[in-house]
Amino acid sequence: MDAIVRFLKRLGILFTRERFRSDLDEEMAFHREQQEQALQAEGMTTEEAKYAAKRQFGNTARLKEESLDTVGFRFESALQDFRYALRQLRKNPGFACTAILILGLGIGASTAIFSAVNPILFEPLPYPHAGRIMMMSYITEDGTRIAQTFHTYRELAERSHSFETLAVADPWQPTLTGADRPERLDGQKVSADFFRVLGVAPLLGRDFQAADDVLNGPKVVVLSNRLWRRFGADKAIIGQQVKLDGDSYTVIGVMPATFDNVLVSSANVWRPLQFDRTNAASTQTREWGHHLKMIGRLRAGIGIGQARSDLNRIARTPLPEFPRPAWAAMDHGVATNSLQDEITSGIKPALLAVLGAVVLVLLIACVNVTNLLLARGAQRRGEFAMRVALGAARSRLIRQLLTESLLLAGLGGAFGMLVARFGVRALVALSPTELPRVSAIRVDGTVFAFALGITALIGLVVGLIPALLASRSDLHLGVQQSSQRTAGGHQITRRALVVAEVALALVLLVSAGLLLRSLQRLFAIDPGFDASHVLTMQVQESGHRFDTDVDRDRFFTQALEAVRQVPGVATAAFTSQLPLSGDFESFGVQFEVDQNANAEAGFRYAVSPSYFETMHIPLRRGRLLNAHDVAGGPTAVLISESFARRKFPNQDPLGQRVRVGPDIGRADRPWGAIVGVVGDVRQASLALSDSDAFYTASTQWSWVDSVQSLVVRTQGDAAALAPAVRNAIWSVDKDQPIVRVATMENLLATSEAERHFVLILFEAFGLVALALAATGIYGVLSGSVTERTREIGVRVALGATPGDILALVVRQGMTLTVLGVVIGLSGAALASQALVSLLFGVSRLDPVTYLGVIALLAGVSVIACWVPAWRAAHVDPSITLRAE
Amino acid sequence: MAKKPELLPGTLDMLILKTLTRAPLHGYGIALSIKRISEDVLTVEEGSLYPALQRLLLQRWVKAEWKKTETNRRARYYSLTALGRKQLGLELSEFEQMIAAIGRVLQDA
């Protein structure tokens, strides 16, 4: 009750603040007058009485302040501090803008990076109880984890007790026809429980049921929300037909817009898998092929450890009712990991490195602003001293300074949010395609909270040192404005901060340098073909017109013929897989010389004979493929150089008999022969030299591939020819979708997109760090020169030459740089450990990089030192000495 | 300049309240009265009366009123409220208990 009355009273006073003040003034004045009169009556002169009365009364300003504090609210003094801080910043727009800019960039960059990293590394996947969703991979002899087979899934699903449900998914890229242009969709064939494992139900219609997922089952699809909206977002779509690959599919469901399919984020359509559950006895079937991604939802209360031992127990104990061929024997157990880890593990090192880098940038920004505040603190010593003399308590002064730095940080943070919004857009645009969950990258509440948090933290951290230093008790020195002789504690702190800045900048620059050299090394690698002037695109056949090999081959042959007619095309060819495009397909090769051993695996290329000529892949021995290598004839096989060297170190590989792919082990199939050896080609990535590969003519493979990549060597600009080439193919059949149109040079560049992405960020951060460190050195030296003007004047008067003075100042600056470099080197050596997985062909302690960065830092430091040094060297002693 | 004894902390409010039991006074009057009655032993930094008075006002232990002085000047007069009288009684008895306790300790020692 009393508290309420007091509050109301305070509120009353708040609205009559002016009245309160004038009343207080009046009664205090009255008091002093009465006192004066009394003292005069005792015999003092008017002047004496006035002075004595004042002294007895005390510090009027402080007492008024105290009275106001008594009746005021706490926020009022905060508001006052705030207004004062605002005024201070307005008085020094240069300082304010610099600080806000630096903080804004630091906060903005870290917020942007955080918003990219947060959904990938920290947030759970967007599914209910996402932590319970696991992914299970097959482990091969050499420990590689690969996709599962259908019958492995069936066995695990029936025998395991750890999971509520298990599901498998197979990539599916149907062609949507009916519109004016054929369009290839990304999709998945999934087992019936797929959406139930993820825990997401369709928005409209129904989920897949077990009855949908049977061999030759109904042709039904579930659409993504995106695709449904493109179809007009009509709820009546359920039950309607869509035309995919020439077949009619009935739409049974539409997923919600919030559904983010992390396995294939571009997937727009799903159909039941409809594999044969009963053919486990025959092994040459798609049901025994390793091409399924398997996921499962753990039962509540079951840990990942229990699930692992459960699945590994099943792997160890085969049952007769679940036969397993050699390649799916599960001899090495089952790799069980959370789905989150599976989809992020690849990108994690890169993201953590970038996160680390941006933290360094933020640190440097903070150090820089602290330095600016310290410099300003030094300028404002007089002001602080005055305020203390007028009765300001030390705590009040600290509060005031903290308010100022919080205000700075707040403004910096606001600017930073702006930077972050653009930064996030740039990040998404720059991001490598394999970056998972790109759609979840945005500036949301979490990110905002993060930005707010670091802003507040920065305000406090950045403000605390200057505030403590500025409010130190030796402030009376400040009143005597000749304090220039004392290069007090703030100078030492400022130098320490500059050393820290240089050290941090070195760490960033070394990291950027190592990445740059890695990328240089990578792009210096010969991919095994000539990427210039080569246009590529993927062509797919769809529809029942192409059900037979003959029809398929006819289309590709005609298309190739049409492409060759396009002016500007030198040569052209089709291939089943394209190097450095993300294609990754290997098949077994069985050599007659050791036909009882396990088949060797190599990248399989089924190509047009002109492929080598088009790609400029050199022939090492024997002959290339030619028009006589056609279906029905003996299979002519080319193998790669290193494959030949490894397999036939002391023999002639030419004429060796082989069976490839599905022919392996089939005595009814004739042997093929190695007819030539060609140069190695980098298939998976420039960094991987795994070059075992074999080539056959596309008609001599067990089937004619329905998806092939066209490569075109052009006379002029490759990209410019794309529309003409596409139209040439469509002139043969307008219903065939063409995707992934890119020049070979583009593919080469994007194959290293992840490293490139990280490099761009590190370069940007490194440059910012360098610039900030340089400003730091410059600022400290300028301040120091100003403070030492008198000393320098004396030196010059005593005979020091401008050169001496120049050396003096530069030496002072370079001492800081050298200290920073020494500290930074150990930091860089440590930090580079985090980068190891991103490096290629350079040691993380690569001396060239370290020396180069040191030289760069030293050079920039000298420049930063030079300006203040030059100024110092031109000090006129007669002026400076007189000025004192 | 001889150092004057410091006022015991927390006693200023009590002194003001006690002074006001006799008659309403303005700030200067309160200071004067404390000084005179304590025979110059207790002198406060006079200005510090005013924050204290604000505190008492807020607690509703005193109330204030602008009135004319005998010399016909405007001054703010403070007077004790019933609540203030009760508070004074409370503080006095606490104070006496404390003084008595300190006295006993000092005598025994």
Interface residues (C-beta under 8 A of the other chain):
Chain A: D2 V5 R6 K9 R10 D23 L24 E26 E27 M28 F30 H31 Q34 Q35 Q56 F57 G58 N59 T60 L63 K64 E66 S67 D69 T70 V71
Chain B: H26 G27 Y28 A31 E45 E46 G47 S48 Y50 P51 Q54 R55 L57 L58 Q59 R60 R73 R74 A75 R76
